[in-house]
C-alpha cells in the first residue's frame, strides 16, 4: 500500500512538472538558449580576442605591471594600499547588492499572481503563464547568485593582492635580488588581474540581467535586448574612448602582448635611462 502511495505521488509530481514545462512557450525556451549561447560565446570570444587585439584587460595588465614596479621603489605605500582598498569596496558594493536583489526575487516568487496582473496591464507585453513567469524570475535568481560568487571571489583575490603588496621588499633591502623583485611585481599584477577579471564577469552578469527584464515583456524583446547588450559589451571592451586613452599613456599600446618579464625589464631600463638623463 505504501509503495502504491509512493508511486502515485511520484507520478503526480512528474505530471505536474510536465504540465509546467508545456505551459512555457517554445519561444521562451529558445530565447533562454540564446542567452546562454551569447553569454558563454561572448566570454570565450573576448578572452581569445584580448590575446591578439588591444582590449581593456590587456592594456590594464601592462599598467598594473608598471604600478607594481613603481611600488617597489616607494618607501611610503599608503596611497597604493588606499587605491587597492577602494577597488575592493567597489566590488563589495555589488556583492551586497546581489544579496538584496536575490532576497527580493525570492519574495517575488510568492507573488506571481500580482506580477501577472501588472504585466497584463502593459499593452505591448505578451501574455504570460504562471510557469513562464516563475522561470524568468528563477533565471534572474541564478544570474545574481552567480554574480555574487564572482564578486566575492574578486574580493578574496584583492585580499591576496593586499597581502602581496604588504610583503613587497623595500627599496633599500640589500638581500633581495633583482629577479625576486621582478617576480614580486609581475605576479602581484597577475593576482590583481585575476581579481579584476572576476569583477568583470560579475558586471557582465548585471548587464545580462537587465536584458532578462525585457523577457517579462516578451521573448522577442528579450532576444533583441541580449543582442544589444553584446554590442555594448564589445564596444566598451574593444572600441571605447577610455581604451584609446589608456593605450596612449606611456605608449602602452606599443607594449601589448610582450612577455611579462621582457615588459618589466623594458620599463625598468627606461626608468634608469630617464633617471640618468636628469
N, C-alpha and C positions, 0 to 999 in steps of 0.2 A: 504493500500500500504506500509505504514511504517512498519507494522507488518510483511508483507511478506519479505521486505528487511532485517529486523532484523533476521527473522528465517533463511533466506538464508545465512546471514553472520555467524550465529551460526553453521549451517550445514557445511559450508565451513571450519570453524575453527575446528570442530570435525573431518572432513575428513582429514585435514592437520595433526592433532595430531595422528590419527590412522596410516596415511602413515609414519610419522616419527617413530612411535612405531614399525611398521612392518619392517622398514629398519634396525633395530638393531637386530642382530642375537640372538638366544636363548642362545648361549654360553656367550655372553656379559652379559645378564641378570642373568644367573646362577653364573658367576664369581663375579658380583656385590653383589649378595646374599651371596656368600661365604665370601666376605669382611666383610659384616655386621655381619654375624654369627661368624666369627673368632674374630672380634674386640670386640663385646659385650660379646661373650663367654669367651674370654681370660680375659677381665676386671673382670667379675664375678668370674672366676676361681682364678685369682691372689688375689682378695680380700678375698676370702674364704680360700685359701691356706695359706695366710700370718697369719691367726689366729692359725694355728697348726704347721707350718713349718717355720724355720728361713728364712727371706727374708730381702731385703734392707730396706723396710718400717718398719718392726718390730724391726730390730736391731737399726736403726737410731732413732726410737722412744725412746728407752732406753737411747741412747746417748744424745738426746735432753733434757730429764728429768735431766740427770746429768749436762748438760750445764746450765740449768736454776737454778738448786740447787746451783751450784758453783757461779753463777752470784749473788745470794743473799748474798754471803759472800764477795763480792768485792765492795770496795768503788768507784774505778775508773772503769767505764764500757764503755770506749771509744772503746776498742777493740771489745767488743760484738756488739756495735752499728755498727761498721765498717763491721763486718762479716755479719750482717743481711742486711746491705745496699748492700754488694757485691752480696748476693743471689738475692736480688731484681733487681739488674742491669742485672744479667743473664736472668731473666725472661723477663725484659723489652726489651732486645735484640731480643728475639724470638717473642715477641708481635709485635714489629716494623717490623720484617721480614715478619710476616703474612700479614700485610697491603700491603707491597710492592709486595709480591707474588700474592695476590688476584688482585691487580691492573694489574699486568702482565697477569694473566689468563683471566681477563675480556677483555683485549686488544686482547688476542689470539682468543677469541670467534668471533671476527670480521675478523679473518684471517684464517678461517678453510680451505679455498681452498689452500693457500700457505703451510699450515701444511700437508695437504693431499699429496701435491706434494713431500714434503720432505720425508714423510713416505713411499711413493711408490718407492722411490729410495733405500730403505733398502731391501736387498734381502731376508732376513729371516722374514720380517714383513708381517703380514696378511693384505689383502686389507681391507679398512675401509670406510664406508659410512660417509657422512657429519653428519647425525643424530647421529651415534655412536660416532664420534669424539666430537660432542657437548656434548654428555652425559658424556664422560670421562673428558672433561675439567670442566664441571659443577660439577662432583664428586670431583675433586680437589679443586674447589672453596668452596664447602660445608665443606670439611675437614679442610681447612685453616681458614675458618670463625669460625668453632668450636674450632680450636686450639687457635685462637685469644681470644675468650671468656674465655677459660680455663686459658690462660696466664694472662689476665687482672684480672681474678678472683683471681689468685695466688698473683698478685701484691697487690691487696686490702688486702688480708689476711696477707701478710708480713707487710703491713702498720699497721694492727691491732696488730700484734706481736710487732712492734716497739713501739706502744703506751703502751702496757702491760709492755714492758721492761723499758720504762721510768717511769712507775708507780710502779715498784718493790720497796719494802721497803729497806731502807739502813740497813747495819748490826747492827748499834748502835741504831736503833729505838726501844725504850722500850715498846711502846704502841701497837706493832704488835705481835699477838700471834703466836705460832708455827704452829697452824692449818692454819692461814691465809698465812703464808709463804709457807707452803706446797701447798695450793691451788694455790697460785700465780705461783709456779714453775710448777706444773702439768698442769694447764690449759694454761699457756703460751706455754708449749711444745706442747700441743694439737693443738693450733692455728697454730704453725709453721708446725706441722704435716699436717694439712689441706691444708696449702699453698703449701707444698711440694707435696701432692697428686695431687692438681690441676696442678702443674708444670709437674708432671709425666704424667698426662693424655694428656697434650699438646705435650710432647715429643713422646708419643705413636702415636699421630696423625701425627707427622712428619715422623715417621718410616713407617706407613701405606701409607702415601702419596708417599713415594719412591717406594712402591710396585705398586701403581697405574701407575707409569711411565711405568712399564713393560706392562701394559694393552694396551698402544699405539702400542706395537709390536704384541700382540695377547692375547686372553683371557686365553689360557693355560699357557702362560708366567706369566700372572697376578696371576693365582691360585698358581703357584709354588712360586712366589715372596711373596705372603701373607703367605704361609706356612713357608718359610724361616724366615720371619720377626717374626712370632710367636716363632720359635725356638730361635732366637736371644734374644727376649724379655725375654723368660723364663730363658735362660742361664744367662743373666745379672742380673735378679732379684732374682734368687734362687740358682745359681751354680757358680757365678763368684768368682774370686780370691779376689776381693775387699770385697765381703761379708764375706769370710773366715777371712780376716784380721780384719774387723770391729768386728766380733764375739770374736776375741782373745783379743781385747783391754779391759782391766779391767774385763776379763771373762764375757763380756756382753752376750755371747751365753748361759750362765747358768742362766741368769736372765730374759730370754724371757717369755712372757705370764703370768708374775706375775701381780697382781693388782697394778695399778699406785701408790696408797697410800702405799702399802707394799714395793714397789720398792723404793720409795722416802725415807721411814723410814730406809730401809736396807742400802742404800747408805749413809744416814746421820749417822747412827750408826758406819759404817765402817770408815767414816771420823773422828768421835770423837775418836775411838779407836786408829787410826793412829796418831792423834794429841797427845794423852796421851802417846803413846809409845815413841814419840820423846822427 
